[in-house]
Amino acid sequence: MTKRIAITGGAGFVGSNLAIMIARDRPDCSVIALDNLKRRGSELTLPRLAEAGVEFKHGDVRIATDLEQLGDVDCLLECSAEPSVLAGHGESPAYLIDSNLNGALNCLEHLRRTGGEMIFLSSSRVYSIPALLELPLTPSGQRFDIAADASGEGWSGKGIAEDFSTSGPRSLYGTTKLAAEAFIAEYRAAYGLRATVYRCGVLTGPWQMGKVDQGFVTLWMARHLFGGPLSYIGHGGDGTQVRDVLHVADLYDAIAPSLDGVGDLDGQTFNLGGGRDVSVSLRELTDHCERISGNTIEIASVPETRPNDIAYYITDTSRIETQTGWQPKRSLEETLEDIHRWLIEHRRVLEPILGGGTS
Ligand SMILES: NC(=O)c1ccc[n+]([C@@H]2O[C@H](COP(=O)([O-])OP(=O)(O)OC[C@H]3O[C@@H](n4cnc5c(N)ncnc54)[C@H](O)[C@@H]3O)[C@@H](O)[C@H]2O)c1
């Protein structure tokens, strides 16, 4: 029988790229993407999905009956979300909680009734902000750094591991993800659901509709090409904050083996990210963008740190590397070149979304 793979949030950056790569590599599968098109620019992916042979269903994960459109699926990749770490600040958290937590619960309920496994896109934001703020950072050139031989509970020079603290505030967004993870564990125990959780750091690549609060890598490159404001926000305002970056195609490589069944990855949680070798500070990112785009733009400085912002996050991917042999293949330069090519090729439709008029 044809395998059915469903992707919620399937018109978003991650969901659409995964759906298209799955359809490319798995002509034996029927691939269904469900999305409510809330994210600006997600509508641009509809022709791409259609061309790849992915069936699109307009639906909202907050509404349990919308998921009935998926039918019996063998595997559901839950990639829908309000993914901003600032969501709910200065506004009601209702949409965030409804989408990220109740939406995930509706996906679990759908799987309980119909069978099928879950691959859940969680976030590095489940980790404790106070604990992350206590990491012993030292300025090093244009970035913060941690001594390669330093270590503590759940962290080392390689980055943050899965046993890092999740206690204390972690942002409303991070809490919706951790709560969803807790329900996945309950559905495994109570109903025998099979599921794997991936806690992702910064993901990027073509078709990410970058905003200041989510998707900064594509936004940075887009502003270098199309113009528009950029600021180094927080941590003194000099752009020394550091993240590791994972190309969405590397994320696919990590997840793809589970599409035939999560196997012995059932019940496991993995950090996914580019790791120390694919990390970058904002200042360094500016240098890369200037070199690749050939443009230099003015970047403002806002010294005050915004809520939930952290100076440093690098993923320790030892657990998944040891268990599956996966490693990120794309270098930072390759990833940025890829984004640059995409922006040039689709300039007409992307400039109104990623250019100067937006935030
Ligand atoms: N991009 C990253 O850096 C990153 C990092 C860690 C985790 N994640 C997680 O990966 C997943 C995908 O993120 P992304 O970067 O593709 O974000 P995205 O915003 O590009 O995609 C999310 C999609 O979900 C859709 N959506 C939102 N609310 C919905 C609802 N109620 N019903 C149906 N669809 C809805 C949006 O329209 C959008 O197309 C999310 O779960 C996110 O939390 C992303």
PDBQT file of the ligand as one rigid body, heavy atoms in Angstrom, charges set to zero:
ROOT
HETATM    1  N1  LIG A 401      13.144  27.881  11.661  1.00  0.00    +0.000 N 
HETATM    2  C1  LIG A 401      13.793  27.661  12.773  1.00  0.00    +0.000 C 
HETATM    3  O1  LIG A 401      14.869  28.221  12.990  1.00  0.00    +0.000 OA
HETATM    4  C2  LIG A 401      13.244  26.688  13.794  1.00  0.00    +0.000 A 
HETATM    5  C3  LIG A 401      14.040  26.378  14.885  1.00  0.00    +0.000 A 
HETATM    6  C4  LIG A 401      13.554  25.486  15.832  1.00  0.00    +0.000 A 
HETATM    7  C5  LIG A 401      12.310  24.907  15.680  1.00  0.00    +0.000 A 
HETATM    8  N2  LIG A 401      11.565  25.252  14.607  1.00  0.00    +0.000 N 
HETATM    9  C6  LIG A 401      10.250  24.625  14.482  1.00  0.00    +0.000 C 
HETATM   10  O2  LIG A 401      10.136  24.071  13.198  1.00  0.00    +0.000 OA
HETATM   11  C7  LIG A 401       8.791  24.137  12.766  1.00  0.00    +0.000 C 
HETATM   12  C8  LIG A 401       8.715  24.844  11.434  1.00  0.00    +0.000 C 
HETATM   13  O3  LIG A 401       9.147  26.189  11.588  1.00  0.00    +0.000 OA
HETATM   14  P1  LIG A 401       9.384  27.127  10.337  1.00  0.00    +0.000 P 
HETATM   15  O4  LIG A 401      10.690  27.772  10.499  1.00  0.00    +0.000 OA
HETATM   16  O5  LIG A 401       9.088  26.374   9.102  1.00  0.00    +0.000 OA
HETATM   17  O6  LIG A 401       8.260  28.230  10.583  1.00  0.00    +0.000 OA
HETATM   18  P2  LIG A 401       7.239  28.821   9.494  1.00  0.00    +0.000 P 
HETATM   19  O7  LIG A 401       6.539  29.940  10.177  1.00  0.00    +0.000 OA
HETATM   20  O8  LIG A 401       7.940  29.106   8.220  1.00  0.00    +0.000 OA
HETATM   21  O9  LIG A 401       6.255  27.603   9.259  1.00  0.00    +0.000 OA
HETATM   22  C9  LIG A 401       5.217  27.298  10.131  1.00  0.00    +0.000 C 
HETATM   23  C10 LIG A 401       3.968  27.103   9.277  1.00  0.00    +0.000 C 
HETATM   24  O10 LIG A 401       2.898  26.790  10.157  1.00  0.00    +0.000 OA
HETATM   25  C11 LIG A 401       1.752  27.453   9.663  1.00  0.00    +0.000 C 
HETATM   26  N3  LIG A 401       0.811  27.612  10.759  1.00  0.00    +0.000 N 
HETATM   27  C12 LIG A 401       0.844  28.495  11.801  1.00  0.00    +0.000 A 
HETATM   28  N4  LIG A 401      -0.225  28.324  12.587  1.00  0.00    +0.000 NA
HETATM   29  C13 LIG A 401      -0.928  27.291  12.046  1.00  0.00    +0.000 A 
HETATM   30  C14 LIG A 401      -2.135  26.649  12.405  1.00  0.00    +0.000 A 
HETATM   31  N5  LIG A 401      -2.804  27.044  13.487  1.00  0.00    +0.000 N 
HETATM   32  N6  LIG A 401      -2.592  25.659  11.621  1.00  0.00    +0.000 NA
HETATM   33  C15 LIG A 401      -1.922  25.258  10.502  1.00  0.00    +0.000 A 
HETATM   34  N7  LIG A 401      -0.784  25.835  10.112  1.00  0.00    +0.000 NA
HETATM   35  C16 LIG A 401      -0.281  26.842  10.882  1.00  0.00    +0.000 A 
HETATM   36  C17 LIG A 401       2.248  28.778   9.107  1.00  0.00    +0.000 C 
HETATM   37  O11 LIG A 401       1.369  29.321   8.156  1.00  0.00    +0.000 OA
HETATM   38  C18 LIG A 401       3.577  28.359   8.496  1.00  0.00    +0.000 C 
HETATM   39  O12 LIG A 401       3.423  28.055   7.123  1.00  0.00    +0.000 OA
HETATM   40  C19 LIG A 401       8.026  24.854  13.869  1.00  0.00    +0.000 C 
HETATM   41  O13 LIG A 401       7.448  23.910  14.708  1.00  0.00    +0.000 OA
HETATM   42  C20 LIG A 401       9.093  25.595  14.596  1.00  0.00    +0.000 C 
HETATM   43  O14 LIG A 401       8.731  25.848  15.929  1.00  0.00    +0.000 OA
HETATM   44  C21 LIG A 401      11.991  26.120  13.653  1.00  0.00    +0.000 A 
ENDROOT
TORSDOF 0
